[in-house]
């Protein structure tokens, strides 16, 4: 079965380029966001929901006297209509407004055609994915547990054309997997994504082993703990960096860590995080939805606060049912040198946390979030995993935890960022101190 682009690349480039020519606006750009994905979902004893999804959306922006209007369509043959509608709305805004608008026209004229396709992902077909599912279900059954999850591949397509002469196009493969193993008494989880399916490293055996070991979970007493966070738990915390002040709109409004602590220390010297659209991990794409080339934006460098992402750094974004904003879309924390075992060995009395869920922002200025630990979590005693513990509510400042990090793992894993198109956060395991479970 062929693994083809959602929209033929030649057709996509010509359709967008022709739609933005000779328009009655100061500037028009049109962006195609498309994905063709194949997903193998499984649970219990069978593959229960093989699914192929092809989706595409074209977002048109027209600018008149600094006033911008956007119109989107899911039909590529309706792009010229969307251009006309967006232009009419922008002209009405300019005519009725009391002063000129401030919309920024992005990008330098130029053409670019990028290919981020991996042959191994193209070969990651239904047979290969079913083999992984069968292995997971078989190992789980042998251990007296059940397995559920998903493995899939996708081909992501982004094309941008503007009346200023910009014409950019990229095709990128995407491999993704998740696995939950357990029963009513214990569970464990694994997840990863990458442009290359060979880099997923599906951990079936380890996930089954952790699920069995987590049986008999006991309540976790309230208190502050030295913690070793698995890569998924670390990634969940780092996914909040944007809304804690590393997005340009917040920084401009004087809100968050960049506005208040730029150049100052907010984390341990072992913590370096960047929005890096050129890093091999995550879901890198070299330009944003307006066609602006991305630059690497240092968020935390050796623990010091860096810069916020902006439209000028190539971080313009429009999500479904959300206002246009700048977002950090490929957040990557630099790996360290330790294994999870060596991080755990450095703890006399503490806690291992596999991942978090139901996390929410509590206090933007303090960097505080709340959520619940989940799946394979264990007490650590004398440098070794001890008794399993049940999920517990936490309320914690992300920066307070990052300031105490004294160990960073060598393995990186990635996960999606909610409601960010092609967004991901990549992180290692870390060891830190004073993580609070229970009421503050």
PyMOL commands that set and color helices and strands:
alter all, ss='L'
color gray80, all
select helices_A, chain A and resi 9-19+76-96+119-122+126-142+197-199+204-213+231-238+242-244+248-252+257-261+311-313+340-345+398-402
alter helices_A, ss='H'
color red, helices_A
select strands_A, chain A and resi 27-43+46-47+51-64+67-73+110-116+146-162+166-182+187-194+223-229+273-275+297-301+304-305+316-317+325-326+330-333+349-353+355-363+368-374+378-381+384-388+393-397+407-408+413-416+424-427+430-437
alter strands_A, ss='S'
color yellow, strands_A
deselect
rebuild
show_as cartoon
